[in-house]
Amino acid sequence: MDLQDSLMASNSLLQRLEDFYRGKSWVTDQVGTVVFDMDSTVAFKKITGYHHSVAEQLAHLIAWRNFAVQKFSGNDNFDLEDNSPEDWPEPNDWSQLRDQFAECHQNLLASIRNFDPQKWDALVPLRAYSFLYLANGIIEHDYYHFGQINALLAAIRTAGPSC
């Protein structure tokens, strides 16, 4: 990938992350509207048929976004194992979790802005994929879990206060 393509990739990633967080998402409301307007009772609610609460989903998103921040920032030895306690941390404070997500979002944007765009094709240390693949994967991962969050919220609304 030449420098111009690398810079375009960086700008596209930043725009897609902002669209997901607070912009005009083509799929649904932006995550900022849904997550930051939710109260803790709903965020921690468990419902039959769903493995994770909204709060657990958000903690999981933070874990993988932090993984990306660490890698983009040059922390080659940082790793995250699928289905580990670090992958699915147990949240306990909704306000703190929302603050962590907001901070993590800003850190992710900054790490992409500061990342050398000519390294997008380089392999991520301890992984068998490129930095560009990781960045796109984070966005896909965000939307996947945001879909799960919205499905869970619809199930909670349908079940009513008895669930």
C-alpha positions in Angstrom: 0.0 0.0 0.0 1.5 3.4 -1.0 1.5 6.4 1.3 -1.6 8.0 -0.2 -3.6 4.8 0.2 -2.3 4.4 3.8 -3.4 7.9 4.7 -6.8 7.3 3.1 -7.1 4.1 5.1 -6.3 5.9 8.4 -8.9 8.6 7.6 -11.5 6.1 6.7 -11.0 4.1 9.9 -11.3 7.3 12.0 -14.5 8.3 10.3 -16.0 4.8 10.6 -15.2 4.8 14.4 -16.7 8.2 14.9 -19.8 7.2 12.9 -20.2 4.2 15.1 -19.7 6.2 18.3 -21.6 9.4 17.6 -22.1 9.9 13.9 -24.6 8.9 11.3 -24.5 5.1 11.3 -26.2 3.5 8.3 -27.5 0.6 10.5 -28.9 2.0 13.7 -28.5 4.7 16.3 -25.0 5.4 17.2 -23.7 3.6 20.3 -23.4 6.9 22.2 -27.1 7.5 22.2 -28.0 3.9 23.2 -25.3 3.3 25.8 -25.0 6.7 27.4 -28.8 7.2 27.8 -29.3 3.8 29.5 -29.7 3.3 33.2 -27.8 0.7 35.2 -30.8 -1.4 35.9 -31.2 -2.1 32.2 -27.4 -2.3 31.6 -27.0 -5.2 34.1 -30.2 -7.0 33.4 -29.8 -10.7 32.5 -32.5 -12.4 30.4 -33.0 -16.0 29.3 -31.5 -16.7 25.9 -28.7 -14.1 26.2 -25.3 -15.0 27.6 -24.3 -11.4 28.5 -25.8 -8.3 29.8 -25.3 -4.9 28.1 -22.7 -4.0 30.7 -20.8 -7.2 30.0 -20.9 -6.6 26.2 -19.6 -3.1 26.7 -16.8 -4.3 29.0 -15.9 -6.8 26.3 -15.8 -4.0 23.6 -13.5 -2.0 25.9 -11.2 -5.0 26.3 -10.7 -5.4 22.6 -10.5 -1.7 21.9 -7.8 -1.5 24.5 -6.0 -4.4 22.9 -5.9 -2.4 19.6 -4.8 0.7 21.4 -1.9 -1.2 22.9 -0.8 -2.7 19.6 -1.1 0.6 17.7 0.9 2.3 20.4 3.8 -0.2 20.1 3.1 -2.4 23.1 4.2 -5.6 21.2 4.0 -7.9 24.2 0.4 -7.0 25.2 -2.0 -9.8 24.4 -5.6 -10.8 25.0 -6.8 -14.4 25.0 -10.3 -15.2 23.6 -12.8 -16.1 26.3 -10.5 -15.3 29.2 -11.5 -13.2 32.2 -9.7 -10.3 30.6 -11.7 -10.8 27.4 -15.0 -10.8 29.3 -14.3 -8.7 32.4 -17.0 -8.5 35.1 -18.3 -5.0 35.2 -19.7 -3.6 38.5 -20.3 0.1 38.1 -22.3 1.4 35.0 -21.2 5.0 35.3 -17.5 4.0 35.5 -17.9 1.6 32.6 -19.5 4.3 30.4 -16.6 6.6 31.3 -14.1 3.9 30.4 -15.8 3.4 27.1 -15.7 7.1 26.3 -12.0 7.3 27.3 -11.2 4.1 25.4 -12.8 5.6 22.3 -10.7 8.7 22.5 -7.6 6.5 23.1 -8.4 4.4 20.0 -8.8 7.4 17.8 -5.5 8.9 19.1 -3.6 5.7 18.6 -4.8 5.5 15.0 -4.0 9.1 14.4 -0.5 8.6 15.8 0.1 5.2 14.0 2.5 5.3 11.1 0.2 4.8 8.2 3.0 3.0 6.2 2.7 0.1 8.8 -0.9 -0.8 8.1 0.3 -3.9 6.1 2.7 -5.0 8.8 1.8 -7.9 11.1 0.5 -7.3 14.6 3.0 -8.7 17.1 1.8 -12.1 18.5 -0.9 -12.3 15.8 -1.0 -13.6 12.2 -2.8 -10.5 10.7 -2.0 -7.0 9.8 -2.7 -3.8 11.6 -5.2 -2.8 9.0 -7.0 -6.1 9.5 -7.0 -5.4 13.3 -8.5 -1.9 12.8 -11.2 -3.1 10.5 -11.9 -6.0 12.8 -12.4 -3.7 15.8 -15.1 -1.8 13.8 -16.7 -5.1 12.7 -16.5 -6.4 16.3 -18.1 -3.2 17.6 -21.1 -3.5 15.2 -21.5 -7.2 15.9 -21.8 -6.7 19.7 -23.8 -3.5 19.3 -26.3 -5.7 17.3 -26.3 -8.1 20.3 -26.9 -5.2 22.6 -29.9 -4.0 20.6 -31.3 -7.5 20.3 -31.0 -7.8 24.1 -32.7 -4.4 24.7 -35.6 -5.4 22.4 -36.0 -8.7 24.4 -35.9 -6.8 27.6 -38.6 -4.3 26.4 -40.8 -7.2 25.2 -40.4 -9.2 28.4 -41.3 -6.1 30.5 -40.5 -5.6 34.1 -40.9 -9.3 35.1 -37.8 -10.5 33.3 
